[in-house]
Structures are given as C-alpha cells and as structure tokens.
Amino acid sequence: MSKTVLVFIDWFDPGYKAGGPIRSAVNFAKHMQHDCDVYVFTGDRDLGASDPYEGVQVNEWLPYDERAKVFYCTPDLLNMSMVTRVIDELKPAVIYLNSMFSKFFTIYPLLVSRRNQWNTKVVLAPRGMLRSSALQFKSTKKKTYLRLFKILGFHRHIDFQATDATEYADIKKVFGSSAQGLLAPNWPGYVPPYARSLLKKPGELKIIFIGRLHPIKNLDFLLECLQQVQGNILLTVVGSEEDKAYVARCRDMAVSLPESVRVDFKGEIPNSNLPAIIAEHHIMGLPTQGENFGHAIFEALAGGKPVLISDQTPWRNLQGVKAGWDLPLKEPQQFVAALQMAIGFEQAEYDQWSLAAWQHVEHTINKEELKIIYQKLFN
C-alpha cells in the first residue's frame, strides 16, 4: 500500500500567475504520483483572479495527470472545517505545505495537526519566502507572523524542505539551529529534445525577461544595464504587473532607453505558451535578488537559451560551461559586459552557447536521485 501525501497549496494548475510555487507543485505531483498517492488541495482560482478557473469542477476530488488527484475549493468552503475534514478523511502519512505565509494552506493545516497532537508528519517548503530579499517586503507583517509561528511552536514539530544550501541557512537563521530540515531540490519540468538554434547576427540580440514585475525580480536593474550597451536589442518582458508603482517606473525607464533598444511588455502568459515565446529569443535576462530554484531559468536553459542571471540562485558557474552568466549584483558592469558579449556573438559562437545551455540541464538533472531524496524527506 503506497503512502498518501496531502499537498496544500494556494494555487495549482491551470493557474500560472503565482509562478514558481505552482510549477514546483505540478512537477512534484507528476514525478511522484507513481511512488505515493498524491492529493492536492488548492483554491479554485488563480492569483488575484475574481473568477474561478473555466471548465474546472469544484469541491470534489478530481483525477489529475495519471494517478494524482486535486480538489479545487471554492472561497465559501475554504475554512478550518473543510481543512479538518480533508485531513481527517484522507488520514495522510504526510502533509506537504507549500507556502510560508498562507492562512488557509499553511496555518490551518498546522492548527489541525497541532490539535491531532502531530500524529501526521508535516513537511513545509518555504519556497524562497525566508530569503532576506523576500522578507524585506511587508517586513513588519512577516516578522509578526514568524514570531507567532514560533510562539505556537510549529517549527518544533515539522520538517522543513530546503531546496538549496542558501534556503537551508535561511531556515536555521529564522527558526534556530534545532529546526529540522532536509535539502531536497525542486522537481524540474520536462527537458525537450534540443531544438535548432535561432538565427543570430552580430550586433543584434533578443532578450526575454520572465518574472513578476516586482523589485525582487530586478527588471529595473536590467533596464539600467541596457542603457550602456551598443547594438540593436529587443527586450520582451513577460510577467504579472504585481507592483503598479514599480511597473510605472520600469515603463518610464524603457521609454528613456536609446532608440536601438526596444522593450515590449507582454503581460502575463500561461505556462503552456512560454516555450514558444522563449524560442523566439537569444538569451534570458533575469538579474533577480533571489530564487530558491528559478523555474523560468530552467525553462530557458531547456529551450537552449543562455541565461544572464544574478548569483542569487542555485544556477551557478554557468559561464565555465557556456550556458550563460551568473554575476554579482554589486557589479553591474559585469552584466553590461556579458550583454555586449552576447550582442557580438556570430552564428557559430551562439550555436555553441545555445547547445551548451540545453546540455547543462539535460546532464545535471538526475531524476532517480531526486526520487530517493523525496522518499527520505517523507519518511
């Protein structure tokens, strides 16, 4: 008899506006459904949406992919009583929480587990929300939340999932050295066969930025770098306009760029459409202040696109294998130099970097090893 894992997450497929956490949960369900019984309890609408997902049945367990099941709960039933009912009926071996700061999908399951005297293993994945770069936003509210979290003693009864060494250190920093944690990288998506490279002329570059339009993703930093390069450049910006004041600032910066630099704000695009738009660009640019995995980075590399990113992600030492550049944010001139280098690529050199980007994810993702790690996490 296989083990039942009950996943709690605010948003799930077909949602896409919450970005990485959705993809982490979807990839987990698809990869682990043959090793355990995966049940996903989630909301019935996407981040910020007033209407539910179109064509999705609600308030019942539905089959998902091959063997996993998902329950899309409507707002009127999303309460402590429903969370209690789901846990009591399924009697899972593991409760898997996918947010640090969620009332319905973290706090309520923890309160039920506390009432049940922690008779079920609870694993919490902070999903990068304990990074200092993330805690600086709405800091007072988050500090109060974390203080209450510790007062209630939740951290003493759960296992934390750290997706990289930085997140492991963040967990220990916030909850103390006694906090139980295991390093378990996020499940990546599918790596397709290598597609042919894109036409590349020296002096031209098409860049894609994928991420929420929020200071933590650092679009303004990229725009500042583009002020200093020479060449005909297209920057396509894909992502939700989460911070309106920040978006207005970025749009003003885009207008002030030289005429040779064009910026196209595409808004939100469903995950299923991303590979096609990634394929139309030469490189990805994402000078983020912090990612605990970076699904968009993975998807760009899987599409054969070198990535220009900060050194605040798990994707490191890229330039040595010609898969891209991971650079310190304190040295913007290194970003400018990398951009100028990419602008200057001739076809043969770009082909080499494109193939190397794809090979980097194809060769570094060991799925069987990941399964063993997750089995250990849930034991």
C-alpha positions as CSV (number, residue, x, y, z in Angstrom):
1,M,0.0,0.0,0.0
2,S,1.5,3.3,-1.1
3,K,1.9,6.3,1.2
4,T,-0.6,9.2,0.9
5,V,0.8,12.7,0.6
6,L,-1.6,15.5,1.0
7,V,-0.4,18.7,-0.7
8,F,-1.7,22.1,0.4
9,I,-1.0,25.0,-1.9
10,D,-2.9,28.3,-2.7
11,W,-2.7,27.9,-6.5
12,F,-2.3,24.9,-8.8
13,D,-2.6,24.0,-12.5
14,P,-4.2,25.5,-14.5
15,G,-3.2,28.6,-12.6
16,Y,0.1,30.3,-13.6
17,K,0.1,33.8,-12.1
18,A,1.8,32.8,-8.9
19,G,4.8,31.5,-10.8
20,G,7.4,29.1,-9.4
21,P,5.5,27.5,-6.5
22,I,2.8,26.3,-8.9
23,R,5.3,24.7,-11.2
24,S,7.1,23.1,-8.2
25,A,3.9,21.5,-7.0
26,V,2.8,20.4,-10.5
27,N,6.2,18.8,-11.2
28,F,6.1,17.1,-7.8
29,A,2.7,15.6,-8.5
30,K,3.7,14.4,-11.9
31,H,7.0,12.9,-10.9
32,M,5.9,11.4,-7.5
33,Q,2.4,10.1,-8.4
34,H,3.7,6.6,-9.1
35,D,5.7,6.4,-5.8
36,C,2.9,7.7,-3.5
37,D,-0.7,8.7,-3.6
38,V,-0.7,12.4,-4.2
39,Y,-3.7,14.5,-3.3
40,V,-3.5,18.3,-3.9
41,F,-5.9,20.6,-2.0
42,T,-6.0,24.1,-3.5
43,G,-8.1,27.1,-4.4
44,D,-10.5,27.3,-7.4
45,R,-9.0,30.4,-9.0
46,D,-5.6,32.0,-10.0
47,L,-3.7,34.6,-8.0
48,G,-5.6,37.9,-7.9
49,A,-8.5,36.4,-10.1
50,S,-12.1,37.2,-9.1
51,D,-13.5,34.3,-11.2
52,P,-12.8,30.5,-10.9
53,Y,-10.9,28.5,-13.4
54,E,-13.0,28.0,-16.5
55,G,-14.3,24.4,-17.0
56,V,-12.9,23.1,-13.7
57,Q,-15.2,21.1,-11.4
58,V,-15.0,22.3,-7.8
59,N,-15.4,20.9,-4.2
60,E,-14.7,17.3,-5.2
61,W,-11.6,15.2,-5.8
62,L,-10.7,15.1,-9.5
63,P,-8.2,12.9,-11.3
64,Y,-5.0,14.8,-12.3
65,D,-2.5,13.6,-14.8
66,E,-2.2,9.8,-14.5
67,R,-2.7,9.0,-10.8
68,A,-2.7,12.2,-8.7
69,K,-5.9,13.8,-7.5
70,V,-6.8,17.5,-7.0
71,F,-9.5,19.3,-5.0
72,Y,-10.4,22.9,-6.1
73,C,-12.1,24.5,-3.1
74,T,-14.4,27.5,-3.5
75,P,-13.9,30.5,-1.3
76,D,-17.2,29.9,0.6
77,L,-15.9,26.5,1.8
78,L,-12.3,27.4,2.4
79,N,-12.3,27.4,6.1
80,M,-11.0,25.5,9.2
81,S,-13.8,23.0,9.0
82,M,-13.0,22.0,5.4
83,V,-9.3,21.7,6.1
84,T,-10.1,19.5,9.1
85,R,-12.4,17.3,7.1
86,V,-9.9,16.8,4.3
87,I,-7.2,15.8,6.7
88,D,-9.4,13.5,8.9
89,E,-10.9,11.8,5.8
90,L,-7.7,11.1,4.0
91,K,-5.6,10.3,7.0
92,P,-2.4,11.1,5.1
93,A,1.0,9.8,6.0
94,V,2.5,13.2,5.1
95,I,1.0,16.7,5.0
96,Y,3.1,18.8,2.5
97,L,2.8,22.6,2.8
98,N,4.0,24.8,0.0
99,S,4.0,28.3,1.5
100,M,5.5,30.1,4.5
101,F,2.8,32.7,4.6
102,S,-0.6,31.2,3.9
103,K,-3.6,31.4,6.2
104,F,-5.7,28.6,4.6
105,F,-3.0,26.4,3.2
106,T,-0.3,26.6,5.9
107,I,-1.7,27.9,9.2
108,Y,-5.0,26.0,9.1
109,P,-3.3,22.6,8.4
110,L,-0.8,23.3,11.1
111,L,-3.5,24.1,13.6
112,V,-5.3,20.8,12.7
113,S,-2.0,18.9,13.1
114,R,-1.5,20.6,16.5
115,R,-5.0,19.5,17.6
116,N,-4.2,16.0,16.4
117,Q,-1.0,16.0,18.5
118,W,1.2,15.9,15.5
119,N,0.3,12.3,14.7
120,T,1.0,13.0,11.0
121,K,4.4,14.0,9.5
122,V,4.3,17.6,8.3
123,V,6.8,18.9,5.7
124,L,6.9,22.7,5.0
125,A,8.6,24.1,1.8
126,P,9.1,27.9,2.4
127,R,9.6,28.3,-1.4
128,G,12.2,31.0,-1.0
129,M,10.0,33.1,1.3
130,L,12.6,33.2,4.1
131,R,15.3,34.8,2.0
132,S,16.3,38.2,3.3
133,S,15.5,39.7,-0.2
134,A,11.9,38.4,0.2
135,L,11.5,39.3,3.9
136,Q,12.3,42.9,3.2
137,F,8.9,43.4,1.6
138,K,6.0,43.8,4.0
139,S,8.6,43.2,6.7
140,T,6.6,44.2,9.8
141,K,3.7,41.9,8.9
142,K,6.0,39.0,8.1
143,K,8.0,39.4,11.3
144,T,4.8,39.4,13.3
145,Y,3.7,36.2,11.5
146,L,7.0,34.4,12.1
147,R,7.0,35.5,15.8
148,L,3.5,33.9,16.3
149,F,4.6,30.9,14.3
150,K,7.4,30.3,16.8
151,I,5.2,31.1,19.9
152,L,2.8,28.4,18.8
153,G,5.7,26.0,18.5
154,F,5.0,24.9,14.9
155,H,8.7,24.9,14.0
156,R,9.5,22.3,16.6
157,H,7.1,19.7,15.1
158,I,7.6,20.0,11.4
159,D,10.4,19.2,8.9
160,F,11.4,22.0,6.5
161,Q,12.3,21.4,2.9
162,A,15.3,23.5,1.8
163,T,15.7,23.5,-2.0
164,D,19.3,24.7,-1.8
165,A,22.0,25.4,0.7
166,T,21.0,29.1,0.9
167,E,17.5,28.2,1.9
168,Y,18.8,25.7,4.5
169,A,20.8,28.5,6.1
170,D,17.7,30.8,6.0
171,I,15.6,28.2,7.8
172,K,18.3,27.9,10.5
173,K,18.6,31.7,10.8
174,V,14.9,32.2,11.3
175,F,14.0,29.2,13.4
176,G,17.2,28.3,15.1
177,S,19.8,25.5,14.8
178,S,17.4,22.9,16.2
179,A,14.9,23.3,13.3
180,Q,14.7,20.1,11.3
181,G,15.4,20.4,7.6
182,L,16.4,18.4,4.6
183,L,18.0,19.6,1.4
184,A,15.6,18.5,-1.4
185,P,15.9,20.4,-4.7
186,N,12.7,21.3,-6.6
187,W,11.4,18.9,-9.3
188,P,12.3,20.4,-12.7
189,G,10.0,20.3,-15.6
190,Y,10.4,18.4,-18.8
191,V,13.5,18.8,-20.9
192,P,12.5,18.5,-24.5
193,P,14.9,17.4,-27.3
194,Y,17.3,20.1,-28.4
195,A,15.7,22.4,-30.9
196,R,17.7,24.1,-33.6
197,S,19.4,27.4,-32.7
198,L,18.0,30.8,-33.6
199,L,19.3,33.0,-36.4
200,K,22.0,35.3,-34.8
201,K,23.7,38.2,-36.4
202,P,26.5,40.2,-34.7
203,G,25.2,43.5,-33.3
204,E,21.7,42.1,-32.7
205,L,20.2,40.5,-29.6
206,K,16.7,39.4,-28.5
207,I,16.4,39.0,-24.7
208,I,13.4,37.6,-22.7
209,F,12.7,38.5,-19.1
210,I,10.2,36.2,-17.3
211,G,9.1,37.1,-13.8
212,R,6.7,39.1,-11.7
213,L,7.1,42.8,-12.2
214,H,8.3,43.3,-8.6
215,P,11.5,44.8,-7.2
216,I,12.8,41.4,-6.2
217,K,13.0,40.3,-9.9
218,N,15.1,43.4,-10.7
219,L,13.8,44.4,-14.1
220,D,14.9,48.0,-13.4
221,F,18.5,46.7,-13.0
222,L,18.4,45.1,-16.4
223,L,17.0,48.2,-18.0
224,E,19.8,50.3,-16.4
225,C,22.3,47.9,-17.9
226,L,20.7,48.2,-21.4
227,Q,21.4,52.0,-21.2
228,Q,25.1,51.2,-21.6
229,V,25.3,48.7,-24.4
230,Q,25.7,49.1,-28.2
231,G,23.5,47.2,-30.6
232,N,20.0,46.6,-31.9
233,I,18.2,45.0,-29.0
234,L,14.7,43.7,-28.3
235,L,13.7,43.0,-24.6
236,T,10.5,41.1,-24.2
237,V,9.0,41.4,-20.7
238,V,6.7,38.6,-19.6
239,G,5.1,38.7,-16.2
240,S,2.3,39.9,-13.9
241,E,2.3,43.6,-13.1
242,E,2.2,43.0,-9.4
243,D,3.7,46.3,-8.1
244,K,1.9,49.1,-10.0
245,A,4.3,51.8,-8.9
246,Y,7.3,49.7,-9.8
247,V,5.8,48.8,-13.2
248,A,5.3,52.5,-13.9
249,R,8.9,53.2,-13.1
250,C,10.1,50.4,-15.4
251,R,7.9,51.6,-18.2
252,D,9.4,55.2,-17.8
253,M,12.9,53.7,-17.9
254,A,12.1,51.7,-21.0
255,V,10.9,54.8,-22.8
256,S,14.1,56.6,-22.0
257,L,16.4,53.9,-23.5
258,P,18.2,54.6,-26.8
259,E,16.2,54.1,-30.0
260,S,18.2,51.0,-30.7
261,V,16.7,49.3,-27.7
262,R,13.1,48.3,-27.9
263,V,11.1,47.0,-24.9
264,D,7.9,45.0,-25.4
265,F,5.7,44.5,-22.2
266,K,3.7,41.3,-23.0
267,G,2.0,40.9,-19.6
268,E,1.1,37.5,-18.2
269,I,1.4,34.4,-20.4
270,P,0.2,30.9,-19.5
271,N,3.0,28.4,-18.8
272,S,1.9,26.3,-21.7
273,N,2.7,29.2,-24.1
274,L,6.2,30.0,-22.6
275,P,8.3,27.6,-24.7
276,A,7.1,29.1,-27.9
277,I,7.9,32.7,-26.9
278,I,11.3,31.6,-25.3
279,A,12.2,30.0,-28.6
280,E,12.0,33.5,-30.3
281,H,14.8,35.0,-28.2
282,H,18.5,34.5,-28.0
283,I,19.0,34.7,-24.2
284,M,17.1,35.2,-21.0
285,G,17.8,38.1,-18.7
286,L,16.8,37.8,-15.0
287,P,19.1,39.7,-12.5
288,T,16.9,38.5,-9.6
289,Q,17.6,39.3,-6.0
290,G,16.9,35.7,-5.1
291,E,15.4,32.4,-6.3
292,N,15.1,29.2,-4.5
293,F,15.0,27.3,-7.8
294,G,14.1,29.5,-10.7
295,H,11.7,27.6,-13.0
296,A,11.8,30.2,-15.6
297,I,15.6,29.9,-15.7
298,F,15.3,26.1,-16.1
299,E,12.8,26.5,-18.9
300,A,15.1,29.0,-20.8
301,L,18.0,26.6,-20.5
302,A,15.9,23.7,-21.5
303,G,14.9,25.7,-24.6
304,G,18.6,26.2,-25.5
305,K,18.8,29.8,-24.3
306,P,21.9,31.0,-22.4
307,V,20.8,32.9,-19.2
308,L,22.1,36.2,-17.8
309,I,21.2,36.0,-14.1
310,S,22.5,37.0,-10.7
311,D,24.5,34.8,-8.3
312,Q,21.5,34.6,-6.0
313,T,20.0,31.4,-7.5
314,P,21.1,27.7,-7.4
315,W,22.2,28.0,-11.1
316,R,25.9,28.7,-10.7
317,N,29.2,28.5,-12.6
318,L,27.4,28.9,-15.9
319,Q,30.0,30.8,-17.9
320,G,32.5,27.9,-17.5
321,V,30.2,25.6,-19.4
322,K,29.0,28.4,-21.8
323,A,25.4,28.1,-20.5
324,G,25.2,31.7,-19.5
325,W,26.4,34.1,-16.8
326,D,25.7,34.2,-13.1
327,L,27.0,37.5,-11.8
328,P,27.1,39.6,-8.6
329,L,24.5,42.4,-8.5
330,K,27.1,44.7,-6.8
331,E,29.0,44.7,-10.1
332,P,26.5,45.9,-12.8
333,Q,29.4,46.4,-15.2
334,Q,29.8,42.7,-15.4
335,F,26.2,42.4,-16.6
336,V,26.9,45.2,-19.2
337,A,30.0,43.3,-20.4
338,A,28.0,40.0,-20.7
339,L,25.3,41.7,-22.7
340,Q,27.8,43.2,-25.0
341,M,29.4,39.8,-25.4
342,A,26.1,38.2,-26.4
343,I,25.3,41.1,-28.8
344,G,28.6,40.4,-30.5
345,F,28.0,36.6,-31.0
346,E,28.2,35.4,-34.5
347,Q,26.1,32.4,-35.5
348,A,28.7,29.7,-34.8
349,E,29.5,31.0,-31.4
350,Y,25.9,31.5,-30.4
351,D,25.1,27.9,-31.6
352,Q,27.8,26.7,-29.3
353,W,26.3,28.5,-26.3
354,S,22.8,27.5,-27.2
355,L,23.6,23.8,-27.3
356,A,25.6,24.2,-24.0
357,A,22.6,25.7,-22.3
358,W,20.4,22.8,-23.2
359,Q,23.1,20.2,-22.3
360,H,23.5,21.9,-18.9
361,V,20.0,21.0,-17.7
362,E,19.9,17.7,-19.6
363,H,23.0,16.4,-17.9
364,T,22.6,17.9,-14.4
365,I,19.1,16.7,-13.6
366,N,19.2,13.2,-12.1
367,K,15.5,12.2,-11.6
368,E,16.1,8.9,-9.9
369,E,18.4,10.5,-7.4
370,L,15.7,13.2,-6.7
371,K,13.1,10.4,-6.1
372,I,15.3,8.9,-3.4
373,I,15.8,12.3,-1.8
374,Y,12.0,12.9,-1.7
375,Q,11.3,9.4,-0.3
376,K,13.8,10.3,2.5
377,L,12.0,13.6,3.1
378,F,8.7,11.9,3.5
379,N,9.8,9.0,5.7
